[in-house]
Amino acid sequence: MDFTGVINILAILLECLVAVIAVLIAARNKMAYGWLIAIAFALFALFEGDRIFYPYGLPRLNSLILLAACASMLYAIWLLYNDTGKNRW
């Protein structure tokens, strides 16, 4: 495996780590955006893994995975935006 392959694998592992930490945030703080961030990063990891290990696979499926991940992250950011507006000093 070349250097870029190692970097891609490392990026997938980091995406999985972010997903796990987001689940911990969601479970401990009971915040919905934690679940959405976990879903988004899990989907990003799935997208990257599918793209790397199955390069001639299903491009439509990859497009749907990417769209769902981005929509999940967008909604999570919207919830964070609304939540931070309430806690202003």
N, C-alpha and C positions, 0 to 999 in steps of 0.2 A: 504494500500500500504506500502511495506517495504522500508527500507532506500535506497536500490539500485534502486528501482523504482522511488523514489523521485530524486535521482541523475540522472537517465536517462531522466526524464522529464525536469529537469533543463538543462541538456546538449542539449536537443532539443530546448528549449527556447533560449539558447545562440547561437546555430547554426542559428536560425531564426534572432536573433539580428545581427549577423555577416552578414547575407544575406542583411538585410535592410541597414546596414552601407555601404556595398559594392555597393548597388544601389545608395546611396547618392554620393559615390566617383565617380561612373560611370557617373552620371547625372551632377554633378558639374564640374568635371575635364575633362569630355569627354574622359575617358580612357576605352578602351575595356576590359582591365583586370578586371575592377570593375564589369562589367556584368558577366564575366566568373566566378569570385569568388562568386558572388551572386547566379548564377546558381548552382555552386558546393555545396555551403552550404545549399541551398534550397533542393537539391537532397539528401544531407547527412541527413537533418532533415526528409525528406520523408522516407528515408531508415530506419532510427532509429525508427520513428513512426510506420512504417509498421511492423518492426521486433518486437516491443514491444506489439502493440495492435492486431496484427494478426500473432502470432508466427508460426502457422502451415499453413501459407498462401502460397504465390507463391515464392519459392526460386529462380526460374529463373528470375522473375521480379526484385527481390532484387539484384541479381547479375548484371543485366543490369543497374539498378539505380546506384549501386556502381561504375560500370565501367564508366558510363557517368559522374558521379561526379568527379572521379579521372582524367579522360581525360580533363574535363573542368578546373580543378585546375592545371593540368600539363601545359596546353596551357597558362593559366593566368600567371603562374610562368615564362614560356618562354618569354612572352611579357614583364614582369617586368625585366627579365634579359637583354633583348635587349634594353629596355628603359634606364636602369641604366648605361649601357655601353656607351651611347651617352653623358651622363652628367658628365663625369669625369673631375676633375680639374687637 
